[in-house]
Amino acid sequence: MGCNWYNLEPACLKETYVGLINSVIFNDKWFKVAVCFIAFNPIFWNVVARLEYRTHVLTKLAGGARSGCYLLALTIFSLGIARDLSFEWAMRAQPTSPVLDSELIRNLGRLCIGAGQVLVLTSMYQLGITGTYLGDYFGILMDNIVTAFPFNVSNNPMYHGSTLSFLGYSLLQGKPAGLVITLFVHTMYSIALKFEEPFTAAIYAQRDAQRAKKD
Ligand SMILES: *[C@@H]1O[C@H](CO)[C@@H](O)[C@H](O)[C@H]1NC(C)=O
């Protein structure tokens, strides 16, 4: 049977997708390390940012809100590099799948990487360092909510861009294990947003209420 990823006959669907999952080496050391970083990083920055909001621990440590936020930014950035390196090493140990071995898939991968990088970089450009790295928890708020690109195409361009990049590299390299990791990245970011969005909304609502009182 000529099964391919775009062959939607039920028997083929099963053969293709069960085959993809079965080829993943879940027991590989770097695969586990990558999964740990992907789970740990968003938990880390949410816990630390809330701790900062309640106790100003980083502000005190760094001698100012802005320096505190830069310290957190540097830490999150380094954790991100560790995560990306472990992902890269994990992918090397994983088999490539013949199902994903086509120029169409690789081009789709390149497209995802490109779109992902555009989202991440333009988001950083719009928000700056403090806006990107949880400055609101330090009391460094944006004057206005940014609605310009990329925020007119995505509510969370950082997270969507990062997820798209993982997807892109997995497709480009033809690694089913990368697709599994991408799904996990997406899950972790979705969970993180459940904590971050209401908290940030509350911080800004508080600021707006204070502004209204002054007027
Ligand atoms: C978002 O903004 C960009 C740049 O201003 C614009 O080119 C694009 O059409 C906008 N997209 C949507 C969906 O509004």
The ligand as an SDF file (V2000), in Angstrom:
LIG
                    3D

 14 14  0  0  0  0  0  0  0  0999 V2000
   -1.1200   43.5970   10.2400 C   0  0  0  0  0  0  0  0  0  0  0  0
   -0.3040   44.7240   10.0760 O   0  0  0  0  0  0  0  0  0  0  0  0
    0.5380   44.6750    8.9150 C   0  0  0  0  0  0  0  0  0  0  0  0
    1.4930   45.8480    8.9650 C   0  0  0  0  0  0  0  0  0  0  0  0
    0.8480   47.0380    9.3220 O   0  0  0  0  0  0  0  0  0  0  0  0
   -0.3320   44.6380    7.6670 C   0  0  0  0  0  0  0  0  0  0  0  0
    0.4860   44.5990    6.5040 O   0  0  0  0  0  0  0  0  0  0  0  0
   -1.2050   43.3980    7.7160 C   0  0  0  0  0  0  0  0  0  0  0  0
   -2.0870   43.3670    6.6170 O   0  0  0  0  0  0  0  0  0  0  0  0
   -2.0120   43.3670    9.0270 C   0  0  0  0  0  0  0  0  0  0  0  0
   -2.6940   42.0670    9.1160 N   0  0  0  0  0  0  0  0  0  0  0  0
   -3.9490   41.9310    9.5200 C   0  0  0  0  0  0  0  0  0  0  0  0
   -4.4850   40.5340    9.5770 C   0  0  0  0  0  0  0  0  0  0  0  0
   -4.6440   42.8800    9.8370 O   0  0  0  0  0  0  0  0  0  0  0  0
  1  2  1  0
  1 10  1  0
  2  3  1  0
  3  4  1  0
  3  6  1  0
  4  5  1  0
  6  7  1  0
  6  8  1  0
  8  9  1  0
  8 10  1  0
 10 11  1  0
 11 12  1  0
 12 13  1  0
 12 14  2  0
M  END
$$$$
